[in-house]
Amino acid sequence: MTDEESKSVLKLLDGHVGRLREQGFDSVLIFCTKSDDKNGTRFWEQGGGNYLARYGQASLWVEEQKQIQCKKEVE
């Protein structure tokens, strides 16, 4: 993926963040990845709105995923 393609992805994400914010969401946080044989895995994140809400939601999600994974390993 070229730098130009990466900029295009960020523009796409900015658009989605903006549209969701226009619908009244206080905060939006998008993480996405794309893999290819040439560049490996690339990742992007884009967000808007209340920083503390985004940070808190992401933190809660990570902890929830850890708990789910631990339960799977025990079973």
N, C-alpha and C positions, 0 to 999 in steps of 0.2 A: 504494500500500500504506500503510495506516495504521500508527501506532505500535503499536496493539494487535495488528495482524497481524504486525508485526515481532517483537514479544515472543513471539508464538505460534511463530514460526520458531525463535527462540532456545531456547524450551522444547523443541521437537522435536529440535533439535540436541543439547541437553543430555542428552536421553533416549538418543539414539544413542551419544553419547560414554560415558555411564554404562554402557550395556549392553555395549559393546565392552570397557570396562575390567573389568567383571565377568567377562568371558570370558578375562581374563588378559593382555590387551594392556598393555604398559608405558606406551605413549603413543598418543594418538589426536589427530589434527588434521583438521578438516573445514573446507573452504572451499566456499561455494556462492554462486551469483548468481541473481537473478531479474529479468527485464526486463518492463516494461509501458509503455504509451503515456503514462500520467499521470506516473509517477515516474522514468522512465528505468531504469537498471540499479542495483539495490540489491545489496549484498553483506554476507555474514555469515561469521564464522569462529568456531569453537568448538573447544576442545581440553581435554585433561586428561592428567595423568600427567607423566612426566619432561620438563621443559622443554627441556633440552639435546638430548634425543633428537628432540623435535618440531622444534626449530630446525635441527638437523643434517639431518634428513630433508627438510625443506622446502628448505633450501639446496642439498642434493644434487639434488633434483628440478628446481629452477630451472636449475642448471648443466647438467643432462642435457638439458633442453628447449632450452636455448640451443645446445648442440652439435647436436642433431637439426635445429633450424631452420637453422643454418649449413650443414650438409650438404645440406639441401634447396635452399638458395640457390645452392650451388656446382654442383649437378647441373643 
